């Protein structure tokens, strides 16, 4: 649940002292009284006193801090000023911030009025607005027009940068706290995994109209490889599937559900989805909580432990739901069984031994699901190839549980499988299988092994589907990107393309399956050997299935909940802040 925020309390300057100094310099410049600094180097630095009394000099361009005491002199500051790349960039953009202040530190710009700093277009060129967006400001509506101008400038820079990239993009659509956030994920020309926000809207109800408009606005519709969402919604599913079909992104005809969404569902199911015999367990807990029964319960615990039985003592939960409640109950099972021997009244409300055994089994199955959720929720932002075995293991468990003798085990399997895998398994296996085939540690062998476990006698048929998808995708990449020639120097036909790189790659021996392996570094080194497959790997490995792909980025929640901040300013700040923090152009 979102925390209540005071009006205009968002985007406060960082607790970092550097950011406080930045905002103080901007907002209080008209009142500051400074001693004149004779050296020209001080045109490039801001002098201030730190909390411990030490004097610092901060570069106005790159924001690095240096010893600013008079004993230290200014030689080291002059040396930095000559080398500072940021200084050159600022000069190209229109000059230095110091030009707008006189020797006493008072502003010479009429935009400073009554102690409030309203920044005009001229100062935009100096990067002041960019600094405010990046580090925070108390009331962004005061400089709305300037923020929107910087947003437009940075957006155009990003648009040009994206246009130059040879890769395709994977779109992540994030719904959270009523917000709609869209981001591109891709591997750039230096083989680095990147994320760029392209849209923010305060109400995800606008998804139907926003989704295609954003893609058209950025002119990237034809470069989208996949769409990953973190919301299981029929409306979103239908809208995205229809759009992907129109774009010809077959056989990938629907969105892929993020690992974060699947993990959240599993955790929620473990928390609330199975309350088998919850009423009886709750009555047992209520009974031993009574002051008159606490001593007897402690005696039952000690008696069970003296007989070598395992008792795991935990605080008794006020509410009994799912995994946590069952874990506590199962931990006290042996103590409860001993208590009923000591107390006939408790025996009347306690679960029978067979019921306790079933409760224990339910707990074990839910724990497996919860462990799977934890693996899917790995906070490390990683490439898509690592998720195929994780999802396959979960799916295989559900298939096995569906054939279990116990009805409650079948109930768990059916609940999870029908809720998610009936809609998303096809895309999981096509996207993620393709990604892991492009991992030189595994190739097709790992798909074959998992499919043998999952499909049994139908494994060969399912494997053919994957090979056909892989071959079709490769041929399309070869046709669109490489324009290869055959051995006679003639353009390759569609039928001959499949006998080139893909076949060679699959025949080359796999590398050892070490856990710490940089798949992007491998493709960067081997792209001259497999140029077409390298482009394909670049696109598929960047699919943002990772839970961390939906967690990283700008602190948009603080901005979203900023009271009184205009919607268009929120989008401009959220996107521009992320661009400025991770700029490559």
N, C-alpha and C positions, 0 to 999 in steps of 0.2 A: 504494500500500500504506500502510495506516495506521501511524503512528509509535507506538512503544511508549511508554506513559505510566506514570508512577509512580503508585501508589495515592494517591487523594485529591489528585492534582496538577492536576486540571481546575478550571476556574473560579477560577484564581488572580486576585487583584486585578490590575486593569489596570496596565500599566507607567506609565500616566498618573498623575502625582503626586496629582491630585485624588482618584482612587479609593483610593490608598494611605491618604490622610488619612481618608477615609470609613470604611474598615475598621478603621484604627487607633483612630478615635474610638469605634466600636462595641465592639471586642474588648478594648481596654485601658482603657476608661473607669473601671473600678473601681480602677485603680492610678494613674491620672493625678493629678498634683498641679499645680494651676493657681493663679496669682495671681488674687485676686478682682477682677472687672471691675465697677466701680460703675455704669456707664451701663446703662440698661435695653435699649439697642440690642443689647447682647451676648446678650440672650435670643434674638435672631433670627440671630446670626452665630456662627461658630466661628473663633477666632483661632489661627493657627498660623504657624510659621516655614518658609519654603521652603528648597530646597537651597542657594540662593545667599545665604541669611541674611536675605532680605527678609521682612518680616512681612505676612501676608495675613489678610483677613477673608472667610470664605465664608458666603454666605447658606444657612441651614439648609433652606430650602425649594426654591429654584430652582438652588442650587449654584453661582451666579455668584461670582467672586472680585473683591475690591476691595482697595485699599491699606489695610492695617490698622495702620500705624505710628502712634504717638502724635502725631507731628508733623502728620499728615494730619487728625487730629480724627475726629469721628463724624458730622458733618453729612451727608456724602454717604451714609453708611450708613443714617441715619434716613430720608433721602429715598427710598432704594431700598426700605426696609422698608414705607413707605407705599404704594408702587406695585406691589410684588411680588404678582403674581397667584397664584403657587404658594403663598404664605403664606396667602392667603384660602382656597384649596382645602384646605390642611392643617388650618386651624382648623375648617372644616366637617366634616372627617373625625375630629375628636376632640381637637384640641389641638396642642401643640408638643413636639418631642422634648426640648427643654430642661427641660420640666416634670418629667422623670424623673431629673434630676441635681441635686445640691445645689450650693451656691455654690462648693465646692471641686472640682467636676467628678466627684464620686463618685455612683454610681447609687443612687437611692432605691427601685429596683424589685427585689423578691426574685428576679426571673428571672435576675439576674447571680449565678452560683454558681461559686466556685473559679476565677475568671478566665475562665470560658467563658460566653459570652452566649447564653442560651436565651430567645428572644423570645416573649412571651405574646400573648394575643389583644388586650389593650389597646394594645400597641405596634403591632400590625398596622394599627390605625386611623391611625397617624401616618406610615405609608408607609415605615417602616424596612425591613420585609421586602421591599417593592418595590425599595428601593435596593440591598439585598443581592443580589436576583435580577438586577438590572440591571448592577451593577458587579462582582459576584463575591464568593465566600465560600469558605473553605477546607474546610468540611465541612457540606454542606447537610443531611445526615441529622439533625444535631443540632436543626434547626428544621423538621423535616419537616411536622409538623401545621400550623405557621404558613404554610409555603409552600403547602400544599394549600388552606388557607383563603383565602389571597390569590389563588391560581389560580381558585378557585371564584368569588370576588368579581369578578375581572377577566373571567372567562368570561361571567358574567351581564351585565356591562356591554357586552361585545362582542356578546352575543346580542341585547340590546335595540337596540344600534346597527344591527346587520345587519337587524333586523326593520323598522326605520324607513326603510331605503333603498328606493327605488323600483326599483332595477335588479335584474336576475337575476345569478347568480354562475357563474363558470367554475371548475371544480375541477381543480387540478393535483395529480397523485399522483407523488411522487418516491421512487424506490427507490435507495438508495445505501449501500454498506458495511453491508449487512444491515439497514438502517433503512427504515422506512416513514414518510414525512412527507406530510401532506395540507394543502393551502393553498387558500384561496379567492382568486380574482382578479376584480376588478370595477372599474368606473368609478363613483365616488361621485357624490352630487348636486351637487358642485362641479366635476364633469368632471375629476377627478384619478384616475389609474390607481393602484389599491391592491392590496396583498397582505396576507392575514391567515392565519397558521397556525391550524389547528383541531385537528390531531391529530399525535402522534408515537408510534411504537412501535419498540422495539428490534429486532424480528424481522419482516421482511416476509412470512414464512410465514403470518402471521396476517391477511393481506390479505382473504381470503375472508370471514372473520367480522367484520373491522374496518370494511371499506368501507361497508356499508349501516348498520351500527350507529352509526358516526360521523355520517352524514347524518341519521339519525333523532334522534340525541341533540341535534344543533343545529337540528333542525326546519327543514331547508332543502331537503329532497328535491324539492319542487315548484318551487324557484327555481333549480335547476341548469340552465344553458344548454348547457354542454359539459363533457367530461372529457378532460384531456390527461395522458398518461403519458410517463415517460422510460425505460420498459422494454418491449422487444418480447417479450411473453410471451403464450402461448396462453391460459393460465389467467386472466391479467388481462383479456385481450381478451374472452374469453367471459363473464366475470363482469360487466364493465362494459357490454358490448353487450346482455346479457340485461336488466340493470337499466334501461338507457336505453330499450329497447323497452317495458318495463313502464310507464315513465313517459310514454310517448308522444312521445319526442323524435325523431320522424321528420321528414325522411329521414335525420337524423344518428343512425345506429343503431350507432355504435361509437366507441371512443376515438380521439382524434387523437394521433399520435406527436409529441412535442416536437421542435423543431429541434435541441435539444441531443442527443437520442438519434440522430437521423438524421446529424448531423454526426459524432458519435462513431463511428458505424458506418462512415461513409465514410473517416474517418481510420484506423480499424482495418483496413479493407479495403486502403487504400493502403499500410499498413505490412506487412500479412501476407497479403493476399488473392491476390497474383499474383507467383509466383516463377519466372517463365518463364526458362529457361536459368540458373537460379541456381547450379547445380552447376558449370557451366563458368566462370561469372564468378568464383565463389569460388576455383576453382583458379588462375585468372589472378592474382587478388589475392595468393594464397598464394605464387605463384611470384615476383612482384616484391618481396615482403616479405623474401625471403631476402637476407642480407647480400651474397652473391656477385652478386646480380642488381640491387641497388638502383642501382648506378652506371649500368648499361646502361639501366635504366628512365628515369633522369634524362636520359640522352643522347637517348632516344627522345622524351621530352617536348620537349626543346630543338629537336630536329630537326623535329618536327611544327610547332612554333611558328615556326621559321624559314621554313617553307614556306607560312605564312599560315593554317594550320589552327588551329581553336579547341580549346584544352585548358583545362579547368577543374580546377585542382588542389584536392583536398580530402583530409583524412586518410582512409586506407583503413579501412573499418569492420571490426570483428572478426566481426560477423555480417551476412550479406547477406539482407535481407528487404525486399520491397516498394519503396515510393517512394524512401526514403532510400538504400538500397543501389543501386537502379537509377540514381538521380541521380548518385552518385559514379562508377559504372561508365560511364555515358554521357559524363560529363565527361572521362574518360580514354580514350574510344574511339579517337580519332585517335593517341594515344600508343601504345596497345596494337597498333594496326595497323602502326605504324612499328617497334615492337619485334620483331614477328614477321619483318620484313624483315632485321633485324639479328641475330636469334637463332632458328635453325631449331628448337631444342628448344622454345621458347615457341610457335612456330607450331603445333606438334602439339596444344597444349592451348587455344589461343586460339579465340574464336568466329570464324566466317567473317563476311565483310563483310555478307552477307544477314542473318545472325543478329544482328549488331550493329544493323542497320537496324530489325529487328523489336523488339529490346530498346528502342531509342530511341522507337519508336512507342508501345510499352506505357507507357513513362515519361511521354510527352506526355498520354496519355489519363488515367493515374492522377493527373497533376498537375491536370488539369481537375476531377477529382473532389475532390481535396484543396482546391483553391481554392473549390469550392462549399461544402465543409465549413467553411472559414474564414468565408465570408459568412454561413452559417447560425449560426455560433458567435459572432456579433456580441455583445459583452458589454453593449451598451446595451439596457435593458429598454424595449421598444417595443410599439406596438399591432400587432394581427394583420394589418392591411392590407398591410404591407410585405413579407410573405412569399410572396404569390401569384406574382409574377414570378420569385422565386428558385427556388421549387419547380418551376415550369413550365419554366424553363430547364434544370434538371437532368433532368427527365423527358423533355424533347424531345431532349436529347443522348443519353439511353439508347435512345430509339426509333431515332434515326439510326444509332447504333452497332450496333444489332441487325441492320441491313441492310448492314453493312460486309462487304467481301470477305474481310478477314483474320479468321481464326477466333478469334484471341486478343482482338480487339476485341469480337467478338460475345460471347465468354466473359465479358468484363468487364461488358458491358451486361446480360446475362442474370443474372449473379450479383447485381448490385445491384437490378435491377428486380424479380426474383422474390422476393428477400429482403424487400423493403420495399414497393414500390409496388403489388404485386399485392394486398396487404392494406390499404394505407392511402391509395392514390391517390383512391378515391371520396370519402373524408372530407376529404382535403386540398382537392380541387377544390370541394366543396360549402361547407365552412367558409370557406376562404380566398377563394374567388371572391365569396361573399356579403360578406365583410369589405371587399374592395377595391372592390366596387361602391359601398359606402358611403363611399368616398374621393372627394370631389368633383373631384379632379384627373383621375380615370379613368372612373368609373362602368362601364357595360357595355362600352365600347369596348375597354378593355384585355383583357377576357375574350374578346371576339370575335377580337381579333388573335392572342392566344396559341392559342386553339382552332383557328383556321385553320391555324396552323403545326403543331399537334399532330395534329389529326384530319383535315385535308384536306377531302375531299368530305363527310365526316360532321360537319363543324363546325356546320352549322345544326341538326342533330339534337341535338348536345350542348349547344348554346347554348339550345335550347328547354328542356332539363332545368334549366339554371341559372335561366332566367327563371321557370319554373314553381315552383322552390324558393323563389326570392326573393318571388314574388307570394304564394305560400302562407304564407310566414313573415310577410310584411307584413299580410296579411288577418287572421292570427291575432293579431298585436300590436294591430291596430286594433280588433278585436273585444274583446280582453281589457283593453285599457288606455284607449282613448279614448272609446268610446261616441259616435261621431260622428253628426251629423245631415246629411241631404241638403239640397238647395236648397229643398225644400218644408218643412223643419223636422221631417221624420220620421226615425226611426232608420235608419241606413244598413243595407242588406242586404249579405250577403257578396259578391254580384256587383257592387255599386256601389262597394264600398270600394276596389277595385283601380283605380278611375278618379280617385282623389283624389291624395294626397301622392306616392305612388310614381311615378305618371305625370308629375306636375309636376316632381319632382326629376330624373327622367331626361331631361326636355325642356330644363331650364334648362342653358345652356352651361356646360361644364366650366371650372374655374379653371386658370390656367397651372400646368403640372406642375413647379413648383420643388422642389428636393430638400429644402431645409429648410422643412418645412411642418408645422404643428401641427394635426392633424386634429381633436383634441379641442377646441381653441379654436374651430375653425370650427363644429363642431356646437353648442357652447355658445352661440355668437352666433346661429346659425340655427335653434335648437330651437323658437322661437316660430312659425317658418314651417312647419317640418316636425316637429310634436310627436311623431307616432307613429314616424316614421323615426328621430328622435333617440333614442327609447327603444331601438329596435332596434339602432342604431349603438352605443349605450352597452354593450349586451350582447355584440355580436359583436366589436367592436374590442378588448374586454378578454380575448379568448381567449388564454391564456398559452402560445402556440406559441413565443415567444421563448426562446432558450437562457438568457438572463439571468434569466428568471422562475424557473428551477430552480437558480440560483446565488446569488441574493441572499437576504438574511435573516439570522437569528441564527446564531451559530457553533455549530450543533448538534453537530458532530463532537466538539468538546472536551467537551461535556456527555455525549454518548453514550458516550465512552470513559473516563468518570470511573470509576475502580475503586471498587466498593463502594457506589455510589449507587443507591438503589432505583429501580425502573422507573417507578413512578408519580411520583416526584420529578423524574426526568428529563423526563417529559412536561410536568409542571407548570412546570418552569424554562424549558424550551425555548419553550413557547407563551407563558408570561407575559412572559418577557424580550422576545420580539418584540412583544408587545402594548404593553408599557411604552415601548419605544423608538420606537414609531410609533402613538401614541395620538391619536385625534381626538374622544374622548368623555369 
